[in-house]
Amino acid sequence: MTQKGNIGVTTENIFPVIKKFLYSDHEIFLREIVSNAVDASQKLKTLASKGELQGEAGDLTVHVSVDKEAGTLTVSDRGIGMTEEEIDKYINQIAFSGANDFLDKYKEDANAIIGHFGLGFYSSFMVSKKVEIITKSWKEGSKAVKWSCDGSPEFSIDEADKTDRGTDIVMYIDDDCKDFLEEGKISDLLNKYCKFLAVPVAFGKKKEWKDGKQVETDEDNVINDTKPLWTRKPADLKDEDYKEFYRKLYPMSDEPLFWIHLNVDYPFNLTGVLYFPKVKNNFDLQKNKIQLYCNQVFVTDSVEGIVPEFLTLLHGVIDSPDIPLNVSRSYLQSDQNVKKISTYISKKVSDRLKSIFTNDRKEFEDKWDDIKIFINYGMLSDESFYDKAKSFALLKDTEGKHYTFEEYQTLIKDQQTDKDGNLIYLYAQNKEEQYVYIEAAQNKGYNVLLMDGQLDTPMLGLFEQKFEKSRFTRVDSDVVDKLIVKDDVKKEDLSERDKTILTKAFQGSLPKLNKVEFMIDSQSLGESSAPVVITQSEYMRRMKDMSKLQPGMAFYGEMPDMMNLVLNSDHPLIKKVLSDAQAVAQDIEIPAPEPKEGEKKEEPKKDIKVELKDTKVVSQLIDLALLQNGMLKGEALNNFVKRSVELI
Ligand code: ADP
């Protein structure tokens, strides 16, 4: 009954097209062929369960095997098989109109082409010079047939010698694709694409160590878990099951913090488990850890557009037959179903976090440091997530206490409202480095937040947008009395002349630091405060912090740090420096430059010259302030130590 014919494609020859355009992604052929085998096996199972099958279904394991000598890769199933008519209908007559247009449009996206046109089977030609289908249908009295095609649009169908029901797909691997005959390669691909298929898939036999050698056993080497965790009922699962599944997915990761079991069947189908990973440091953060499946077949680990951007940092699995996988990414993002899925996942995540917060606040607080980055990222990038998260997101103070936004507002309202009715949130970014300032603020009855997270700088900006009449100020952005200005009265006890004399006395001893500039100012800070305090204005510092995160702001990063050196005019040591300086202060005149022709010569400028006999005390005071800020290093630190010894 030999039959010969042409494959029903309208394009001249589809195979070169397949090879050319799909080349980059050609490993997916294995997924296509194995999942066809699994489909056929599942269909058989259904027939058997309906009682339509004569005889036994038997073992339905799909077998993948490599024959290096023959140069073949074979996938065999015991599924429903195909009759000659079915081969003609499903394999020969591929609907393929407007093929060129389509290929042009989607040439980057192999998935799109393959899925869209049901070319799953034909993807085998990406790696094969010849493919054979040897198949026998489950139907009573059907004859086994062998379809064969060498990559031209011509095929042949012959009778075949096959007694058992099912299909063998025999791929004669191309010379330039020989790596698909390597056991290791096939094993890797099966592990990537077929790990959770619903019917057992065996690749060779299990091996064991015997007499110092690996030898094959009789047992099939089944490479998949046919009932992965996300397909099971949450009620039947224990914490340990979730953790174990996580270890299977990410053997190198620490135990996850939380997980969320997703399970929807209306208005779309979606199951999955998402995990909040424990990140040791921010370098660990990685997108594309979530795996996307379609009926347990691995599709991709790039889920952008399907889950909200901030959740791409999570780990886990999403499985949905309703995500249109075979379309371009831009189409995906505008798809209504996909939008619903994204909204759903975002809501599920915030609901879950909220419920942990409500039911076990202690656990939530304990894990806050680890989950903070996800929640902050979500709040920054997704308005609707912010609205949900604002009731459970936390602020942590330098003492390690946690507060909700509302709780914190109540806490600081009385002490930290300024004269204009603004609530001033004080924060530190480093508990050690800003210790002195934190302590000073606390002594004044203020609370100080710890904002040392990777996303805290942009969070400050977000909070200032969202919280009414609120400002965030770092504890060292001004002397403690001025951090929160409560009245307009300005205590000014030094005359302008004395201020200038004091400034001059310190100016000559200022250290030369790379990219740091100092402005000297004197203020009355009380006798018990430090003689010299270094501060840095909130605005400039924050701009510089932001510039590290946003390339567009690099300009700010280039600017020097502007620091204020505040001299406490109430302190006895500063008073002493002032009187020494007054004693040597000289009024001088700086002559104006020679005028250009026709212009009048300007008056000389008046100035004061201060040359202290001994600058040790001044240098010592400056260095102590620098030391408190961690700014005294290298040679300067060495000089300080030497000078200190001399003074003792
Ligand atoms: P799709 O799987 O998207 O329908 P394919 O090109 O992969 O497209 O397969 C076309 C058809 O060929 C399938 O729908 C199925 O009817 C049939 N087929 C492919 N592989 C097998 C198999 N191993 N056993 C039985 N039928 C198969």
Residues whose N, C-alpha, C, O or C-beta is under 5 A from the ligand:
A	BS01	ADP	N36 A37 A40 G81 M82 Y90 G118 L119 G120 F121 Y122 T167
